């Protein structure tokens, strides 16, 4: 029986316009009534996720910042930040490359130093608590930094991911979208966060289901006994996981959730 469901947002649950389907709130309520814990699992910050899921915020667990932060009913259960002594070197390496724009994603606020479009618009859209500062170096040490999100004006798979991993050997660099890559502590990923959740709540791997569309979902999908990817998923990920659902624009996650709810009704 499924007891825990984690779903990525951008490219998975959200549609192509980055909108959350209203129907999800009712489905989360039905899952909650059946003892199934739902977790938005995203690279987004906690404040943004809490705002998105406000109608059901006390019924879900928030897996934030690609697994570096887990929050439940306002309480921080898990935090795996980047060491402060790695941050300045990482920022310098990112700034040394053209067309890259860094964002420091703290446990409470995100910080940017560039206002170029479309980076600035994307940052403000995805991060509810976002501050523009003169220099990101001044932010180091003020609060734990969960990750550095890097916007690539060219394309992450063709540009930054080919360079940054070699320049940042003490950190983990992963593609998180067409024009984004995320830099975190080597131990921070959605899969490790899921393992923590399994231990914390007593979930077995076969009782866990996950949805994801990109490489920052890879470890999460591995840690769940029932991994699913939408038809629009990143092709390399689709080759690794063969359980497909309809695309995000076709409501694939919603369709699968309804199937799960229907099965629980049949069992009861």
Protein Blocks (a to p, Z undefined) as FASTA:
>chain_A
ZZbdcddfehplpcfkopacfklmmmmmmmmmnopacddddfbdfklmmmmmmmmmmmcc
cdeehhpacceehiafbdcdddfklmmmmmmmmmmpghiacddddfkbccdfbfcdfklm
mmmmmmmbacddfblklmgopaccfbdcdddfkbmklmmmmmmmmmmmmbccddfbfkbc
cdddfkbcfklmmmmmmmmnopafklpccddfbfklmmmmmmpcbdcddfkbcfklmmmp
mcdcddfklommmmmmmmmmmmmmmmZZ
